[in-house]
């Protein structure tokens, strides 16, 4: 439970018969397969690339922002899907914690799809009461600051909360002013990469070096190419699988709201293929819950 989902509302329908238990298995097994695929196949593919974290080279900093985002997603969503599947198996129904967030078209939509259970809790505690008395902007900033403190009481998380509140407000302003869609996408990509840079670096001095890397000489050589050169065939395959998954989320969600619930990936043929890949390419490195270490 330390890695989510946070159960803000749970429906309970315990299986009273063996037949009902078997039916529950048929309902949840495909989500469990996706969770195992995330944890045992895709997440370990990013292990070597996490070595980019100490680098203050500009290219490495940007690359690590995206890499860490994907690593957190596949690790956290994998555990959340397994937790939800196990809960549903014994009759406890909890909502999805992620709804294919990379299919989002704006920062606002992204946060509607990411760590949904925490979002529901924070909206109930902070956003709705504060919005009523102080307006939407204050409510948004307070909500993201509370999220930052939930993640950790350090300077980088404080900056992360302020930044995410600001880009959320900017995204809302773009929507209200009917700005072109591409501006929302540009803001979203920037928010993901820059947000993860803030999120991941707790050392203020190193964080400052990273933030100044676009305008200052690199303090070390670029590590990205060297690390990519050390990847084996299995690791390369896992990264390709991650890229295909993210691309599918981006493309599929455009055509159907239903795909937000991993519907495409739960089709019988797709599920069998994912299970086969998991059995063939499962590896260590993704078992530790990224949020369990808080």
N, C-alpha and C positions, 0 to 999 in steps of 0.2 A: 504493500500500500504506500510505501515511501516514494514510489515512482509513479503514482497515479493509477487509475483516475481517482479524483476526490469525489466521493458519492454525495452529491447534494440532494439527490432524490433517487430512491430505489424502490422498484416494485417487486414484491415478493410473491412467488408462486412456486413453492417447493414441490419437487417431483414426488408424488405419493405412491407411484407404482413404477416397476421396472420398465414398463412400456413407455411411460412418460420420460424416464431418464434417457432411454435410447432415442426418443424423439428429440430431446434437448441436445444430444450429441450431434444429431443430423443438422440441427439448427446452427450450432456454434463452431463446428469443426473447420469450416472454411475460413472464418476469421482467425482461428487459432493457427491455421496453416500460414496465413499472411504474417501473423505475429512472429512465428518461428522463422519464416523467410527473412523478415527484417533483422531479427536478432542474430541468426546463425549464418546468414549468407551476406547480406548487404552491409551491415554494420562493421564486421571485421575487415571489409575491403578498405575502410577509411583509416585503419589503425596506423599504418606507416605515415600517412599524410598528416596525422595529428602532431608529428614531430616538427611541423612548420610553426607551431605556436610561439616558440621563443624568438623567431626571426623578426627583425624590424625592416627587412627589405620590402619595398612597397608592393611588388608583385606577390610575394609570399603572404603579406598581411591581407591583401584582398582575397587571395586564393583561400587562405585559412578561414576567413569570414564565411565564405560559402561552404567550405568543407565541414566546418564545425556545425553549421546550420543543418546540413544533411545528416551528419552523424547524430546530432541530438534528435532529429526527427525520427530516423529509422530505429534508433535505440528506444526512445521514449514511447513512440507509437507502437513499437513491437511489444513492449511490456504492457502497455495499456490494452492492446487487443487480446493478449493472453489473459490478463486479469479479468477483462470483461467476459471472455469466453468461459473462464473457470466459474465466475459468478453466475452466469446464465445457465451453466450446466447444472447447478444446484438450485436454480429457481430464483436467483437474485438478478433482476434486470436493471442495468445501469446504462446511461446514454453513451454514445461514442465519444471518446476524448479528442479525436482528430477526425476531420472531414476533408481529407486530401487538400491540405492547405496550399500546395503549390499550384492549384487550379484557381486560386484567388486572383481577382483583377484589380484589387486595391488593398491598401494597408488595413482599412476598416474591415473588409471582407476576410483578409488573412487572419485577423484576430478573432473573427467569428468562427474560424475553423481550427484554431490552434489551442491546445490545452483547454478544451471547452469546459470541463468540470471546474477548473480553477476560475475561469472567466465567469461562470455562473455564480460562484460563491462571492467573488469580488464585486460583481455588479449588484448583488443583493445587499452586501455590507456597505459599499461606498458609493457606487455610481448613482443608483436611483435615489437614495436619500439626499445626497449632496446636489444632484441636478435640480431637485425640487426647490432647494433653498438658495443655491449659489450659481446655477446655470451649468450648461453642458461642459464648458471648457474647464472649469474648476473640478467638476466631477471626473472628467477624463484624466486630468493630471493626477488627482488624488488616487484614482484607481490604479494607474500605472506605477505610481510611487509605492503603493501598498503591494503590488506585484513584485516590485524590485526588492522590497524588504522581506518578502516571503522567500525570494531566492537567496538572499544573503545581505547582511548589514555591512557592506563595504562601499568604498567610494565609487568603484566602477558600476555597481548596481544602481547607485543613486543617479549617476549619469545616464545609465541605460533607461531607467524609469522616466526621467525627464525627456530624453530623446524620443522614446516610443510614444509618450504622450503628445509631444510636439508633432511628430510625423502623422499620428492618427488624426490630430486636429487639422493638419494641412490636407490630408486626404479627404476629410469631411468637407473642408472648404472648397476643394476642387470639385467635389460632387455637387455641392449646393450652387456653384457657379457654372456648372455644366461644362467643365474643362474637357479638352480632348482626352480620350481614353488612354492614349500613350503616355500622358503625363502621370496618370495614376500608376501605370506599370513601371515607369522610370523611378518614381518615388518608392514603390514597393521593393524593387531590386536594391535600391540604395539602402532602404530601411533594413532589409534582411542582412546584407553584408556588413554595414557599419554597426548595426545593432549587435551582431555576434562578436565583432571586434571588442566593443565595450563590455559585452557580457562575459567574455572569456578571460580577460586580463585583469587580475586583481592588483597587480603591482603598479602603482601610479606612475613611476618613472618610466617603466617599459611601455605602459599604455600611452604616455605622452610621446615617446619616440615613435610608436606606431602611428599615432595620429598625425605626427609631423613628417612621416616618411615621404609623402608626395612632394614636399618642398625642401627636403634635406637629403644630403648624400646618404646612400645606404651604409649602414654600419656593419653589414656582413654581405657575403655573396648570396645570390638567389639559391635557395635550397630546393625549390619545387622540381626543377628538371632532374637534379641528382636523385631525388627520392623516387620520381616516376621511373627512372632508369633501373631502379632496384626491384621494381614490382615483378612478381612472377606471373605466369599465365592465369592461375587461379585468382590472384588478387586483381589483375586487370579485368578478368571476366566479371568479378563482383562489382567493380566500379562501373563497368558498362551496364550491368543490370540495374544499378542505382540510377544511372543517367536515363535509361529507357523508362524506368518507373516514374521518375520525376517528369519526363517529357509526356508520358501518358496522362499523368494527372493534369498537366497544363493544357493538353489538347482535349481530353475527354470531357472535362468539366464544362468546357465551352458549349457542348452540345446537349448536356442533360444534367439536371440537378441531382438525379438519382445516383450519378457516379460519385457524388460526394461521400457516399457510404461504402466505397470500394466495391460497388455492385459489379463493375466490369471484371474485377479480379476475383470475384466469388462465383463466376460462372463455372459449371462443372469441368469443362475442358481446360479453362485457365487455371482453376484450382489444382487439377491433376498435374499440370505442367509445373506450377510453382512448387508443389510437393516434391516432384521428381528432382527439380533443381536443388531444393533444400537438402534432400538426402545425398545428392552427389557432391555438393559444394559446401556443406556445413563446415564451419571452422570456428576455432576459438577467437576471442577478442571482442565479442559483442555481448558477452553474458553479463557484465557488470552494468547495473542500472545507472545511467548518467545522472539521474536525480536522486538516486539512493545514497549518494555520497555526501549530501548536504549536512 
